[in-house]
Amino acid sequence: MNPHTTALVLIEFQNDFTTQGGVFHDAVKDVMHATDMLANTATTVQQARKLGVKIVHLPISFAAGYPELTTRDYGILKGVADGNAFSAGTWGAEITATLSQGSSDIVVEGKRGLDGFATTGLDLVLRNNGIQTLVVAGFLTNCCVEGTVRSGYEKGYNVVTLTDCTATFTEEQQQAAENFTLPMFSQTLKHTQFLQALTAP
């Protein structure tokens, strides 16, 4: 795997998911801890960056009152609005301090839904940087990770999902995504397998 044509896209590593006191932290912490996904991701970011992989942070945020969202009476985006999660300018919307941010990292703004490509410049950023392999980590495994992976696959990228750098609400949901859905759109690797592939002769 050529690190110079590879991007590691970090979806919603924000305090509302990652950190005690975050709106959704209690909902995801068990799956996070089961795989040690934050530590795995921090290690992967540091090592991949040194090897020349482009690090892309893909947070989600909304203006006060959530005017970007149509009125919904069901689903995950209703939960975001009802919980006042990922509100722009708040601690909850900040990228976790657990992940280092390097001077060459890119933060792609504009994510307002489940597909990381849909309302952002992600595709343009990847193509401008000569990226061919899209490696995805983050939250929620069966929601925004899956939505972004699916879209990246259809756009022609070589897509990898780092299964031990993702988390969702339950172990059952995590396993279903890893075993059934994500392999339809990506290679599913552990972070150690990915780092080995970057350094393979």
C-alpha positions as CSV (number, residue, x, y, z in Angstrom):
1,M,0.0,0.0,0.0
2,N,1.6,3.3,-1.1
3,P,1.4,5.8,1.8
4,H,1.8,8.7,-0.6
5,T,-1.5,7.9,-2.4
6,T,-3.3,7.0,0.8
7,A,-5.5,9.1,3.1
8,L,-6.7,8.3,6.6
9,V,-10.1,9.8,7.0
10,L,-11.1,10.3,10.7
11,I,-14.9,10.6,11.0
12,E,-16.3,12.5,14.0
13,F,-13.5,12.0,16.5
14,Q,-15.2,14.7,18.5
15,N,-15.8,15.1,22.2
16,D,-19.6,14.3,22.0
17,F,-18.5,10.8,21.1
18,T,-15.0,10.3,22.4
19,T,-14.9,12.0,25.8
20,Q,-16.7,11.6,29.2
21,G,-19.4,14.2,29.3
22,G,-20.1,14.1,25.6
23,V,-23.7,13.7,24.5
24,F,-23.2,10.3,23.0
25,H,-20.2,9.1,24.9
26,D,-22.1,6.8,27.3
27,A,-23.8,5.2,24.3
28,V,-20.5,4.3,22.5
29,K,-18.0,3.9,25.4
30,D,-18.5,0.1,25.8
31,V,-17.7,-0.7,22.1
32,M,-14.9,1.9,22.2
33,H,-13.3,0.2,25.2
34,A,-13.8,-3.3,23.8
35,T,-11.4,-2.6,21.0
36,D,-9.4,0.3,22.6
37,M,-10.3,2.2,19.4
38,L,-9.1,5.6,20.6
39,A,-5.6,4.4,21.4
40,N,-5.5,2.3,18.2
41,T,-6.4,5.4,16.2
42,A,-3.9,7.7,17.9
43,T,-1.2,5.2,17.2
44,T,-2.3,4.8,13.6
45,V,-2.4,8.5,13.0
46,Q,1.1,9.1,14.4
47,Q,2.7,6.2,12.4
48,A,0.8,6.8,9.2
49,R,1.6,10.5,9.2
50,K,5.3,9.8,9.5
51,L,5.1,7.4,6.5
52,G,3.5,10.1,4.4
53,V,-0.2,9.2,4.6
54,K,-2.5,12.3,4.3
55,I,-4.5,12.7,7.5
56,V,-8.0,14.1,7.0
57,H,-10.3,15.1,9.9
58,L,-14.0,15.0,9.1
59,P,-16.0,16.5,11.9
60,I,-19.7,17.2,11.9
61,S,-21.3,20.3,13.2
62,F,-24.5,22.3,13.1
63,A,-25.6,25.9,13.7
64,A,-27.7,26.7,16.8
65,G,-31.2,25.4,16.3
66,Y,-30.1,22.8,13.7
67,P,-31.4,24.7,10.7
68,E,-29.4,22.5,8.3
69,L,-31.6,19.5,9.3
70,T,-35.1,19.0,7.9
71,T,-37.6,18.3,10.6
72,R,-37.4,14.6,11.4
73,D,-39.4,12.5,13.8
74,Y,-37.1,9.4,13.6
75,G,-33.5,8.3,13.1
76,I,-30.0,9.3,14.2
77,L,-30.2,13.0,13.1
78,K,-33.3,13.5,15.2
79,G,-31.2,12.1,18.1
80,V,-28.4,14.6,17.3
81,A,-30.8,17.6,17.4
82,D,-32.7,16.4,20.4
83,G,-29.5,15.9,22.3
84,N,-28.1,19.2,21.2
85,A,-25.0,17.3,20.0
86,F,-22.2,18.6,17.7
87,S,-23.3,22.2,18.0
88,A,-20.8,24.5,16.3
89,G,-18.5,26.3,18.6
90,T,-19.1,24.0,21.6
91,W,-16.7,21.7,23.5
92,G,-18.7,18.7,22.2
93,A,-18.1,19.6,18.6
94,E,-14.3,20.0,19.1
95,I,-12.0,17.3,17.8
96,T,-10.7,15.2,20.7
97,A,-7.3,16.1,22.1
98,T,-6.5,12.3,22.1
99,L,-5.7,12.6,18.4
100,S,-2.7,14.8,17.5
101,Q,-3.2,17.3,14.6
102,G,-0.2,17.8,12.4
103,S,0.6,20.9,10.3
104,S,0.0,18.8,7.1
105,D,-3.4,17.5,8.3
106,I,-6.5,18.6,6.5
107,V,-9.8,19.4,8.3
108,V,-12.7,19.1,5.9
109,E,-15.7,21.1,7.0
110,G,-19.3,20.9,6.0
111,K,-20.4,17.5,7.1
112,R,-24.1,17.7,7.9
113,G,-25.3,14.1,7.4
114,L,-24.2,10.4,7.2
115,D,-22.2,10.4,4.0
116,G,-18.8,12.2,4.4
117,F,-18.8,13.1,0.7
118,A,-22.3,14.4,0.4
119,T,-22.0,18.0,1.6
120,T,-18.3,18.5,1.9
121,G,-15.3,19.0,-0.4
122,L,-13.8,15.6,0.6
123,D,-13.7,14.2,-2.9
124,L,-12.0,17.3,-4.2
125,V,-9.5,17.2,-1.4
126,L,-8.6,13.6,-2.0
127,R,-8.3,14.0,-5.7
128,N,-6.2,17.1,-5.4
129,N,-3.8,15.2,-3.2
130,G,-3.6,12.2,-5.6
131,I,-5.3,9.9,-3.2
132,Q,-6.3,6.4,-4.5
133,T,-6.7,4.5,-1.3
134,L,-9.3,5.8,1.2
135,V,-8.8,4.4,4.8
136,V,-11.7,5.2,7.2
137,A,-12.0,5.2,10.9
138,G,-14.5,6.7,13.4
139,F,-18.1,6.9,14.4
140,L,-20.6,5.4,14.0
141,T,-19.5,2.2,12.4
142,N,-22.9,1.3,10.9
143,C,-23.9,4.9,10.1
144,C,-21.4,7.6,9.0
145,V,-18.5,5.2,8.6
146,E,-20.6,2.9,6.5
147,G,-22.2,5.8,4.5
148,T,-18.7,7.2,3.7
149,V,-17.2,3.9,2.8
150,R,-20.1,3.0,0.5
151,S,-19.8,6.4,-1.3
152,G,-16.0,6.1,-1.6
153,Y,-16.4,2.7,-3.1
154,E,-18.8,4.0,-5.7
155,K,-16.5,6.9,-6.5
156,G,-13.7,4.4,-7.4
157,Y,-11.4,4.6,-4.4
158,N,-9.6,1.6,-3.0
159,V,-11.5,1.6,0.4
160,V,-10.3,0.2,3.7
161,T,-12.2,0.2,7.0
162,L,-10.1,0.0,10.2
163,T,-12.5,-2.1,12.3
164,D,-10.6,-1.6,15.6
165,C,-10.6,2.1,15.0
166,T,-14.5,2.3,14.8
167,A,-17.3,2.2,17.3
168,T,-21.1,2.3,17.5
169,F,-23.8,1.8,20.1
170,T,-23.8,-2.0,20.7
171,E,-21.4,-4.9,20.1
172,E,-24.2,-6.6,18.0
173,Q,-24.3,-3.5,15.6
174,Q,-20.5,-3.4,15.5
175,Q,-20.2,-7.1,14.6
176,A,-23.0,-6.9,12.0
177,A,-21.2,-4.0,10.3
178,E,-17.8,-5.7,10.4
179,N,-19.0,-9.1,9.2
180,F,-21.8,-8.3,6.8
181,T,-22.0,-4.8,5.5
182,L,-18.6,-3.2,5.4
183,P,-16.9,-6.1,3.4
184,M,-19.3,-5.3,0.6
185,F,-17.7,-1.9,0.1
186,S,-14.2,-2.1,1.6
187,Q,-11.4,-4.2,2.8
188,T,-11.8,-4.6,6.6
189,L,-8.5,-4.5,8.4
190,K,-7.2,-4.1,11.9
191,H,-5.0,-1.1,12.4
192,T,-1.9,-3.2,12.7
193,Q,-2.6,-4.9,9.4
194,F,-2.9,-1.5,7.8
195,L,0.3,-0.2,9.2
196,Q,2.1,-3.4,8.1
197,A,0.7,-2.9,4.6
198,L,2.1,0.6,4.5
199,T,5.6,-0.6,5.3
200,A,5.6,-3.8,3.3
201,P,8.4,-4.0,0.7
